[in-house]
Amino acid sequence: MTSQAHVSTPSTELAPPIRLSVWNWLRTQLFSSPFNTLLTILSVWLLFATVPAMVDWFLISSTVTAKTSQECREVTGACWSMIVEKHRLILFGVYPYEEQWRPLLATLILLGVIILSGVRRFWNISLLFLWIAALSSVAVLMWGGVFGLTYVENSRWGGLPLTLILSTFGIALAFPLGVLLALGRRSKMPAIKTLCVVYIELIRGVPLISLLFMSAVMLPLFLPEGITIDKLLRAQVAIILFAAAYMAETVRGGLQAIPKGQFEGADSLGLTYWQQMRLIVLPQALKIVIPPLVGLFIALFKDTSLVVIIGIFDLTQAAKAALVDQAWRGFSVEVYIFISAIYFLFCYSMSKYSQSLEKRLATEHQR
């Protein structure tokens, strides 16, 4: 009779994880060395010195019910009553007061189509028609002159709607131009490559302020007599040309990161140059450069405030106009905090969306 042998195997149970106590975590993260200990103490001191005072100024001692600036000066905190009193001037500039529902509706339409553009299931040809309809509606609302709306010249546009219009058109038109410039710089045709290189290096070699000055002051001097171009349009063109040069270099970096085998594989399939770019190369290149591209979008959104130097009533200029009122002088801090919060909200939203887009488009194996 045979007996069955019992083979002992080593235990495969994992050791329980080591749980650090609160003190061990503090010691390893905040007090691991004399230098880190000093930084921790200084940081805690700075927080105790600033946070309570800021909370008191922003919330506890602030007021939103004061009727005059004199009442505001009697409180020790922020005077948010200034924002309540001047919010329409800050948000809509010198647009006719009784017609300010129109820029408000135009802003909501722009924000709505931008949000829908971030939803992946809308990434089809219908999105193009949606943008055309939205931009047409914005133009009708802002200009008027049709459907019983009073005509308002664009010299009276201002505030948040104008900032959104400049940044939206700037991003929407600079992006495809930047892609074409990047492809042109990598072209094997010397004439096209030279033109793209000269344009990119020339535009990137000067600040945006100089381009805005040239569009406002120099460009009219070169136009034939009797022909004028609107100041807002000139500023918009300058912003587009400036942003496209930087986007071109960013996209070119993504194109250079694509392995040569992708191009060879596309050639083996018999695809034309534009089919290769549209179906294989550009989708991969743009996915690689999402972070720097979004950084450029955020910078462009903030750089629209520079149009103030040529007299365009953007959000920053509208805030400065609100401070001119003698009855509310001395509360510029509250006004600039308010518009800073608006800029931060838009820029932070773009940043968070880019992070979520990177995760959705990630195809590499996680390590």
PyMOL commands that set and color helices and strands:
alter all, ss='L'
color gray80, all
select helices_A, chain A and resi 22-29+34-60+69-73+81-92+97-99+101-117+120-122+125-143+154-156+159-185+190-204+208-222+231-256+260-268+273-288+290-310+315-322+326-328+332-361
alter helices_A, ss='H'
color red, helices_A
deselect
rebuild
show_as cartoon
